[in-house]
Amino acid sequence: MNLGLRVSSGDPLALASAVTAAVLSIDPEQPIENIATLTMLVHQEAFMFAYMAALMGVLGAIALVLAATGIYGVTAYSVAGQTREIGIRTALGASPRRVMAALFRQSLWTAGLGLAVGMIPAFGMARALSFMVWGVRPADPLILGGVAALLAAAAALAVWIPARKALRIDPLTALRCE
């Protein structure tokens, strides 16, 4: 059983002893515990949700870093494995700009497809967990777009760094690598 009082002025907890005495005068065996203001009760109830939201934010950030690292690693490995192909293209007269454009087109298409497929469960999970995070819409375009942009940037960086390194190598050296 709960009892609520509305106090128009002053400290509500100052009336706690008077309210306790009034309740005990009616029923001396009535247990009285957890005397608090409405603000304190709301904070107690919302604390767990705020804690869960903060924990989800931290775990989401860790997952984002791991995903970006994974995308970078796989893409960079794939591009670095094409050193011989890059050497053949440059030996046949392809400009470094065209080689770089072809590598970007191939790798970013794959990353874009992965991001598009990954957004489907992201929308579903955002809707399922939206009740725990205040002030964020289930399909917040700023957050989802920012995550997609960060992962696309990791893929682009993973293409640019090894491709730039491979383009600096003499085509004959690249052909003799294997």
Wavefront OBJ file of the C-alpha trace (Angstrom):
o trace
v 0.000 0.000 0.000
v 1.270 3.440 -0.895
v 0.360 6.814 0.451
v 0.924 10.033 -1.474
v 0.673 13.561 -0.150
v 0.690 16.818 -2.029
v 2.492 19.617 -0.252
v 1.986 23.097 -1.657
v 4.935 24.781 0.051
v 7.943 23.898 2.177
v 9.960 20.725 2.496
v 7.755 17.651 2.010
v 10.040 15.488 4.180
v 9.442 17.839 7.131
v 5.924 16.373 7.370
v 7.206 12.775 7.473
v 7.015 12.422 11.259
v 3.477 13.865 11.392
v 2.288 11.559 8.594
v 3.965 8.555 10.272
v 2.232 9.400 13.563
v -1.148 9.756 11.818
v -0.777 6.370 10.069
v 0.336 4.632 13.286
v -2.610 6.135 15.188
v -4.930 4.412 12.717
v -3.027 1.087 12.526
v -0.101 0.649 14.948
v 1.098 -2.514 13.164
v 1.278 -0.864 9.751
v 4.908 -0.944 8.513
v 6.153 2.414 7.269
v 9.167 2.415 5.014
v 10.639 4.276 2.057
v 9.529 7.773 2.868
v 10.581 9.862 -0.118
v 9.581 12.745 -2.331
v 8.108 12.134 -5.769
v 11.331 13.372 -7.344
v 13.328 10.813 -5.371
v 10.933 8.002 -6.345
v 11.074 8.899 -10.030
v 14.884 8.971 -9.830
v 14.932 5.539 -8.147
v 12.692 4.068 -10.827
v 14.507 5.713 -13.748
v 18.021 4.888 -12.491
v 18.015 1.366 -13.867
v 16.833 2.534 -17.299
v 19.460 5.297 -17.359
v 22.132 2.800 -16.347
v 21.009 0.375 -19.060
v 20.991 3.160 -21.658
v 24.525 4.213 -20.701
v 25.688 0.602 -20.784
v 24.119 0.101 -24.221
v 25.846 3.268 -25.416
v 29.254 2.053 -24.233
v 28.739 -1.422 -25.692
v 27.475 0.122 -28.932
v 30.597 2.276 -29.180
v 32.793 -0.776 -28.601
v 30.849 -2.690 -31.269
v 31.247 0.232 -33.673
v 35.024 0.317 -33.131
v 35.230 -3.456 -33.608
v 33.125 -3.287 -36.782
v 35.229 -0.456 -38.214
v 38.421 -2.347 -37.353
v 37.077 -5.519 -38.959
v 35.987 -3.734 -42.116
v 39.344 -1.988 -42.307
v 41.279 -5.223 -41.819
v 39.359 -7.299 -44.349
v 39.297 -4.553 -46.979
v 42.962 -3.636 -46.536
v 43.954 -7.301 -46.784
v 41.899 -7.682 -49.955
v 43.418 -4.596 -51.577
v 46.952 -5.524 -50.488
v 46.421 -8.924 -52.077
v 45.842 -7.187 -55.407
v 49.365 -5.758 -55.562
v 50.215 -7.955 -58.553
v 47.060 -6.876 -60.367
v 47.861 -3.230 -59.626
v 51.365 -3.789 -61.030
v 49.940 -5.342 -64.208
v 47.510 -2.446 -64.692
v 50.197 0.186 -64.217
v 52.641 -1.741 -66.446
v 49.997 -1.759 -69.180
v 49.668 2.016 -68.898
v 46.718 2.562 -66.554
v 47.016 5.805 -64.660
v 47.230 5.611 -60.870
v 43.998 7.586 -60.702
v 42.128 4.980 -62.783
v 43.574 2.101 -60.754
v 42.602 3.821 -57.515
v 39.085 4.529 -58.858
v 38.624 0.876 -59.829
v 39.748 -0.299 -56.390
v 37.445 2.188 -54.656
v 34.514 1.215 -56.847
v 34.971 -2.489 -56.153
v 35.628 -2.242 -52.415
v 33.111 0.471 -51.585
v 30.392 -1.335 -53.537
v 30.971 -4.361 -51.314
v 31.027 -2.213 -48.181
v 27.869 -0.388 -49.300
v 26.076 -3.672 -49.852
v 27.124 -4.826 -46.380
v 25.917 -1.561 -44.854
v 22.574 -1.803 -46.655
v 22.036 -5.366 -45.453
v 23.189 -4.421 -41.937
v 20.706 -1.542 -41.679
v 17.775 -3.963 -41.743
v 18.540 -5.557 -38.354
v 19.711 -2.167 -37.072
v 16.219 -0.722 -37.655
v 14.651 -3.734 -35.951
v 16.913 -3.558 -32.902
v 16.474 0.207 -32.655
v 12.712 -0.249 -32.493
v 12.967 -3.064 -29.965
v 15.260 -1.095 -27.650
v 13.855 2.400 -28.174
v 11.918 2.367 -24.905
v 15.190 2.373 -22.923
v 16.769 5.473 -24.463
v 15.047 8.786 -23.879
v 15.167 11.470 -26.545
v 16.242 9.174 -29.385
v 13.819 8.096 -32.057
v 13.892 4.423 -33.044
v 15.147 5.215 -36.546
v 17.228 8.303 -35.776
v 18.765 9.259 -39.130
v 21.636 11.157 -37.499
v 22.840 8.136 -35.525
v 22.253 5.544 -38.254
v 23.760 7.824 -40.885
v 26.751 8.593 -38.670
v 27.416 4.912 -38.065
v 27.132 4.147 -41.788
v 29.423 7.074 -42.632
v 32.031 5.947 -40.107
v 32.019 2.380 -41.435
v 32.181 3.635 -45.040
v 35.107 5.883 -44.065
v 36.895 2.879 -42.542
v 36.388 0.982 -45.817
v 37.602 3.935 -47.884
v 40.680 4.337 -45.712
v 41.325 0.612 -46.012
v 41.354 0.953 -49.794
v 43.365 4.161 -49.960
v 46.313 3.223 -47.726
v 47.301 -0.148 -49.300
v 46.460 1.022 -52.829
v 48.651 4.104 -52.434
v 51.435 1.885 -51.125
v 51.014 -0.569 -54.032
v 50.994 2.243 -56.588
v 54.355 3.515 -55.304
v 55.972 0.153 -56.012
v 57.666 -0.251 -59.388
v 55.386 -2.366 -61.645
v 58.191 -4.848 -62.351
v 58.801 -5.330 -58.614
v 55.079 -5.871 -58.054
v 55.028 -8.477 -60.815
v 57.988 -10.328 -59.280
v 56.462 -10.352 -55.744
v 54.988 -13.795 -56.127
l 1 2 3 4 5 6 7 8 9 10 11 12 13 14 15 16 17 18 19 20 21 22 23 24 25 26 27 28 29 30 31 32 33 34 35 36 37 38 39 40 41 42 43 44 45 46 47 48 49 50 51 52 53 54 55 56 57 58 59 60 61 62 63 64 65 66 67 68 69 70 71 72 73 74 75 76 77 78 79 80 81 82 83 84 85 86 87 88 89 90 91 92 93 94 95 96 97 98 99 100 101 102 103 104 105 106 107 108 109 110 111 112 113 114 115 116 117 118 119 120 121 122 123 124 125 126 127 128 129 130 131 132 133 134 135 136 137 138 139 140 141 142 143 144 145 146 147 148 149 150 151 152 153 154 155 156 157 158 159 160 161 162 163 164 165 166 167 168 169 170 171 172 173 174 175 176 177 178
